[in-house]
Amino acid sequence: MLKPDQKVAIYMEGFLHSDYGKMGLGAARYLENPIVGIIDSDYDGSNLNREHPIERDIPIYAKLDQVIDQGAEVLLLGIAPSGGKIPDAWFPLITAALKSGLSIINGLHDSLGEQFAPYIQTSNQWIWDVRIPQFVPKIASGRAMKLTNKRLLMIGTDMACGKMTAGLEIYRWAKQNQIDSSFVATGQIGITLMGSGIPLDALKVDHACGAVEQMVMQQQDRSLVIIEGQGSLLHPGSTATLPLMRGSCPTHMILCHRADKKSLRHLDSIKIPPLKDFIALNEALASVVGTFGNPKVMGVALNTVNLTEKEAQDQFAYLESELNLPVTDVVRFGVEKIVKGWL
């Protein structure tokens, strides 16, 4: 629904520096539409490039009227909290945005279409509930295993550890290097950026593998298919990794990990195992004793946002010695180190 030239504003009130702000920050980093402003009254007058390592000039405002004055046509709800609930305190602003003529992009599980459609003022307005599945897939049958292209799946040690970011950075690099590639979006941010995909966590469990398989098969003519990762085998609240593996039958994987984390985010009692063992677990599960090929982890995308450059480089050297794999932070240093030689 989003046209490439439409001007977007991102609503992040209270979440600009929260882990739950990844929807807005992902859009700010990768959405090609013009972004006229971010709304978060705590940082009114600042700029996104002063608050986050994102090289994009996006001013921050306190009120909806200010981004409307800047020409905003679409309001993107910029949070992705656990459970996907829209804060009740946001409802008045959503109503005001629609009454002011703005369209809405909503990536949360709570859909807005039915409740807020009466506030739409013009035929050009819309509400895009990104997490509503657009099709009912067939049960998966392992069809992707017969493809001859490369299928690269992002896996992770936790939620929100950089799987989408690593995938998008590799996708951007592949396009810049004239590699015939596609990006299969499986979450609300990726779907918003690509304009299509599957909201994996909104699908019934029995449909999840089939949905991934269908999306991958639609890209079978591409030499490289990058599959956006979700969740983690380690996380007790996630069922996402297995359908991604079975549906895509990956040929290669990239492990994503937060360098400063020894345990799961918000679950300190669950410790992250040695990465060497975790890699072996993912490879074994993706392969199932060779039944689904021999997919291998080709590198580690390490999120070093809380480390100095020297600390980051020290972590790269340590992990490379431990894992015998290339390691880098794809945002700070690019992706070439972990893709060179096999893509």
C-alpha positions as CSV (number, residue, x, y, z in Angstrom):
1,M,0.0,0.0,0.0
2,L,2.9,2.4,0.7
3,K,4.0,4.2,-2.4
4,P,7.7,5.0,-2.9
5,D,7.3,8.7,-2.8
6,Q,4.9,9.0,0.1
7,K,6.3,11.0,3.1
8,V,6.5,9.0,6.3
9,A,6.6,10.0,10.0
10,I,7.4,7.5,12.7
11,Y,5.7,7.5,16.1
12,M,8.0,6.3,18.9
13,E,6.7,8.1,21.9
14,G,8.6,6.8,24.9
15,F,10.5,4.1,22.9
16,L,13.2,5.8,21.0
17,H,15.9,4.2,23.1
18,S,14.0,1.0,24.0
19,D,14.6,-2.5,22.6
20,Y,10.9,-2.3,21.6
21,G,11.7,0.6,19.2
22,K,13.1,-1.7,16.5
23,M,10.2,-1.2,14.1
24,G,10.8,2.5,13.9
25,L,14.6,2.2,13.9
26,G,14.5,-0.5,11.2
27,A,12.3,1.7,9.1
28,A,14.5,4.7,9.7
29,R,17.6,2.8,8.6
30,Y,16.3,1.0,5.6
31,L,12.9,2.5,4.3
32,E,13.6,4.3,1.1
33,N,10.6,6.6,1.4
34,P,11.3,10.2,2.6
35,I,11.0,10.3,6.4
36,V,10.1,13.8,7.6
37,G,10.3,13.2,11.3
38,I,10.1,11.0,14.4
39,I,7.7,11.8,17.3
40,D,9.1,11.3,20.8
41,S,8.6,14.3,23.1
42,D,11.5,13.2,25.3
43,Y,13.9,14.0,22.5
44,D,12.1,17.0,20.9
45,G,14.6,19.1,19.0
46,S,17.2,16.4,18.6
47,N,17.9,14.3,15.4
48,L,18.0,10.6,14.9
49,N,21.6,10.7,13.8
50,R,22.5,12.1,17.3
51,E,20.5,9.4,19.2
52,H,21.5,6.3,17.2
53,P,24.3,5.3,14.8
54,I,22.1,5.8,11.8
55,E,23.4,8.1,9.1
56,R,20.1,9.7,8.2
57,D,19.0,13.2,8.9
58,I,15.6,12.8,10.6
59,P,14.5,15.5,13.1
60,I,12.6,14.5,16.2
61,Y,9.5,16.3,17.2
62,A,7.1,16.4,20.2
63,K,3.7,16.5,18.5
64,L,1.8,15.1,15.5
65,D,1.0,18.5,14.2
66,Q,4.7,19.2,13.7
67,V,5.3,16.2,11.3
68,I,2.1,17.1,9.5
69,D,3.5,20.5,8.9
70,Q,6.6,18.8,7.4
71,G,4.3,17.1,4.8
72,A,3.8,13.7,6.5
73,E,1.3,11.5,4.6
74,V,1.8,8.2,6.5
75,L,2.3,7.6,10.2
76,L,4.3,4.4,11.0
77,L,3.8,3.0,14.5
78,G,7.4,2.4,15.4
79,I,7.4,-0.2,18.2
80,A,7.5,-4.0,18.3
81,P,6.9,-4.9,22.0
82,S,6.7,-8.4,23.3
83,G,3.2,-9.7,22.5
84,G,2.6,-7.1,19.9
85,K,0.1,-5.0,21.9
86,I,-0.6,-1.3,21.0
87,P,-0.4,0.9,24.1
88,D,-3.8,2.2,25.0
89,A,-2.3,5.7,25.3
90,W,-1.6,5.7,21.6
91,F,-5.2,5.4,20.5
92,P,-6.0,9.1,20.7
93,L,-3.0,10.0,18.5
94,I,-4.0,7.3,15.9
95,T,-7.5,8.8,15.8
96,A,-6.1,12.3,15.4
97,A,-3.7,11.1,12.6
98,L,-6.5,9.6,10.6
99,K,-8.8,12.6,11.1
100,S,-5.9,14.7,9.8
101,G,-5.7,12.7,6.6
102,L,-2.7,10.5,7.3
103,S,-2.6,6.8,6.5
104,I,-1.3,4.3,9.1
105,I,1.2,1.5,9.0
106,N,0.7,-0.8,12.0
107,G,3.1,-3.7,12.6
108,L,1.6,-4.9,15.9
109,H,-0.6,-7.9,16.5
110,D,-3.5,-5.7,17.4
111,S,-5.2,-4.8,14.2
112,L,-6.6,-1.3,13.6
113,G,-8.6,-1.7,10.4
114,E,-12.0,-2.5,11.8
115,Q,-11.8,-0.3,14.9
116,F,-10.4,2.8,13.3
117,A,-11.7,2.6,9.7
118,P,-14.5,5.0,10.5
119,Y,-12.0,7.8,11.1
120,I,-10.6,7.6,7.6
121,Q,-11.4,10.9,5.8
122,T,-10.5,10.4,2.1
123,S,-10.4,7.6,-0.5
124,N,-6.6,7.9,-0.6
125,Q,-6.1,6.9,3.0
126,W,-5.6,3.4,4.3
127,I,-4.7,1.4,7.4
128,W,-2.1,-1.3,6.7
129,D,-2.2,-4.0,9.4
130,V,1.1,-5.6,8.4
131,R,0.7,-8.7,10.6
132,I,-2.5,-9.9,9.0
133,P,-1.5,-13.0,6.9
134,Q,-2.4,-12.5,3.2
135,F,-2.8,-16.2,2.3
136,V,-3.4,-19.6,3.7
137,P,-0.5,-21.8,2.6
138,K,-0.4,-25.5,1.8
139,I,1.3,-27.8,4.2
140,A,5.1,-27.8,3.5
141,S,6.6,-30.7,1.6
142,G,10.3,-29.9,1.4
143,R,10.1,-28.5,-2.1
144,A,12.8,-25.9,-1.5
145,M,15.3,-28.7,-1.0
146,K,15.3,-29.5,-4.7
147,L,16.3,-25.9,-5.7
148,T,19.8,-25.3,-7.0
149,N,20.2,-21.7,-5.7
150,K,21.7,-20.5,-2.5
151,R,19.3,-20.0,0.4
152,L,20.8,-18.0,3.2
153,L,18.9,-18.1,6.6
154,M,19.6,-15.7,9.5
155,I,19.6,-17.5,12.8
156,G,20.2,-16.0,16.3
157,T,20.9,-16.6,19.9
158,D,18.0,-14.5,21.0
159,M,15.2,-12.2,20.0
160,A,16.2,-8.7,18.8
161,C,19.9,-9.6,18.3
162,G,20.3,-8.4,14.7
163,K,18.9,-11.1,12.4
164,M,16.8,-8.7,10.3
165,T,19.6,-6.1,10.1
166,A,22.2,-8.7,9.1
167,G,19.9,-10.0,6.4
168,L,19.1,-6.6,5.0
169,E,22.7,-5.5,5.0
170,I,23.7,-8.7,3.1
171,Y,20.8,-8.0,0.7
172,R,22.0,-4.5,0.1
173,W,25.5,-5.7,-0.5
174,A,24.3,-8.4,-2.9
175,K,22.4,-5.8,-5.0
176,Q,25.4,-3.5,-5.0
177,N,27.5,-6.3,-6.3
178,Q,25.0,-7.3,-9.1
179,I,24.1,-10.6,-7.4
180,D,20.7,-11.8,-8.5
181,S,19.1,-11.8,-5.0
182,S,15.8,-11.5,-3.1
183,F,14.8,-11.0,0.5
184,V,12.1,-13.0,2.0
185,A,10.5,-10.9,4.8
186,T,9.1,-12.8,7.7
187,G,8.4,-10.0,10.2
188,Q,6.6,-6.7,10.3
189,I,9.6,-4.5,9.6
190,G,10.8,-6.6,6.6
191,I,7.3,-6.7,5.2
192,T,6.9,-3.0,5.5
193,L,10.3,-2.5,3.7
194,M,9.7,-5.0,0.9
195,G,5.9,-4.5,0.5
196,S,5.3,-8.3,0.8
197,G,6.2,-11.2,3.0
198,I,4.8,-13.4,5.7
199,P,4.1,-12.3,9.4
200,L,5.4,-15.6,10.7
201,D,4.4,-15.1,14.3
202,A,0.8,-14.5,13.2
203,L,0.4,-17.8,11.4
204,K,-0.9,-21.0,12.8
205,V,1.9,-23.4,13.7
206,D,0.8,-25.9,11.0
207,H,0.8,-23.2,8.4
208,A,4.2,-21.7,9.2
209,C,6.5,-24.1,7.3
210,G,4.2,-24.0,4.3
211,A,4.2,-20.2,4.3
212,V,8.0,-20.0,4.3
213,E,8.2,-22.6,1.6
214,Q,5.7,-20.8,-0.6
215,M,7.6,-17.5,-0.3
216,V,10.9,-19.2,-1.1
217,M,9.5,-21.1,-4.1
218,Q,8.2,-17.8,-5.5
219,Q,11.9,-16.7,-5.6
220,Q,13.3,-19.9,-7.0
221,D,14.7,-18.2,-10.1
222,R,17.0,-16.0,-8.0
223,S,20.5,-17.2,-7.5
224,L,20.5,-16.0,-3.8
225,V,17.5,-16.0,-1.5
226,I,18.0,-14.3,1.8
227,I,15.5,-15.4,4.5
228,E,14.8,-13.0,7.4
229,G,15.3,-14.8,10.7
230,Q,12.9,-14.8,13.7
231,G,13.3,-15.9,17.3
232,S,15.9,-18.4,18.5
233,L,16.1,-22.1,19.2
234,L,17.2,-21.1,22.7
235,H,14.2,-18.9,23.5
236,P,11.3,-20.7,25.4
237,G,8.8,-18.2,23.9
238,S,9.8,-18.8,20.2
239,T,8.7,-21.4,17.7
240,A,10.0,-19.5,14.7
241,T,13.4,-21.1,13.8
242,L,12.2,-24.6,12.9
243,P,9.6,-23.5,10.3
244,L,12.1,-21.2,8.8
245,M,14.6,-24.1,8.5
246,R,12.0,-26.6,7.1
247,G,10.3,-24.2,4.8
248,S,13.4,-22.7,3.2
249,C,15.7,-25.8,3.4
250,P,18.7,-23.4,3.7
251,T,22.0,-24.1,2.1
252,H,23.8,-21.5,4.3
253,M,23.2,-19.7,7.6
254,I,24.6,-16.6,9.4
255,L,24.6,-16.6,13.2
256,C,23.5,-13.3,14.8
257,H,24.5,-12.5,18.4
258,R,24.6,-9.6,20.8
259,A,28.3,-9.3,22.0
260,D,27.3,-7.9,25.4
261,K,24.8,-10.7,26.3
262,K,25.6,-13.8,28.3
263,S,21.9,-14.6,28.9
264,L,18.6,-14.0,27.1
265,R,17.1,-10.5,27.0
266,H,14.6,-10.2,29.9
267,L,15.4,-13.8,30.9
268,D,18.6,-13.7,32.9
269,S,18.1,-17.2,34.2
270,I,18.6,-18.7,30.7
271,K,22.3,-18.5,29.8
272,I,23.5,-18.4,26.2
273,P,25.6,-21.6,25.6
274,P,29.0,-21.6,23.9
275,L,28.5,-20.3,20.4
276,K,30.4,-23.3,19.0
277,D,27.9,-25.7,20.5
278,F,24.9,-23.5,19.5
279,I,26.2,-23.4,15.9
280,A,26.4,-27.2,15.9
281,L,22.9,-27.5,17.2
282,N,21.5,-25.3,14.5
283,E,23.4,-27.1,11.8
284,A,22.3,-30.5,13.0
285,L,18.6,-29.4,13.2
286,A,18.7,-27.8,9.8
287,S,20.3,-30.9,8.3
288,V,18.6,-33.7,10.3
289,V,21.5,-36.2,9.7
290,G,21.8,-35.1,6.1
291,T,18.1,-35.5,5.2
292,F,17.8,-31.8,4.3
293,G,21.3,-31.4,2.8
294,N,24.3,-30.0,4.7
295,P,23.7,-26.4,5.6
296,K,26.5,-24.7,7.4
297,V,27.0,-21.4,9.4
298,M,29.3,-19.3,7.2
299,G,29.9,-16.5,9.6
300,V,28.8,-14.5,12.7
301,A,27.1,-11.1,12.6
302,L,28.0,-9.7,16.0
303,N,26.0,-6.8,17.4
304,T,28.7,-4.7,19.1
305,V,26.6,-1.5,19.7
306,N,27.6,-1.4,23.3
307,L,31.3,-2.0,22.7
308,T,34.1,0.4,21.8
309,E,35.8,-0.2,18.4
310,K,38.8,-1.9,20.2
311,E,36.5,-4.0,22.3
312,A,34.6,-5.1,19.2
313,Q,37.8,-6.0,17.3
314,D,39.0,-8.0,20.3
315,Q,35.7,-9.9,20.3
316,F,36.1,-10.6,16.6
317,A,39.6,-12.0,17.1
318,Y,38.5,-14.1,20.1
319,L,35.5,-15.6,18.4
320,E,37.3,-16.3,15.1
321,S,39.9,-18.2,17.0
322,E,37.2,-20.2,18.9
323,L,34.8,-20.8,15.9
324,N,37.1,-20.8,12.9
325,L,34.6,-18.6,11.2
326,P,34.7,-14.9,10.1
327,V,33.1,-12.5,12.6
328,T,32.1,-8.9,12.1
329,D,29.6,-6.2,13.0
330,V,27.7,-5.7,9.7
331,V,26.5,-2.2,10.6
332,R,29.8,-0.8,11.8
333,F,32.2,-2.6,9.4
334,G,30.1,-4.0,6.5
335,V,29.2,-7.5,5.5
336,E,32.0,-8.4,3.1
337,K,34.1,-10.3,5.7
338,I,31.3,-12.9,6.3
339,V,30.2,-13.3,2.7
340,K,33.4,-13.0,0.7
341,G,34.4,-16.1,-1.1
342,W,31.1,-18.0,-1.0
343,L,28.5,-15.5,-2.3
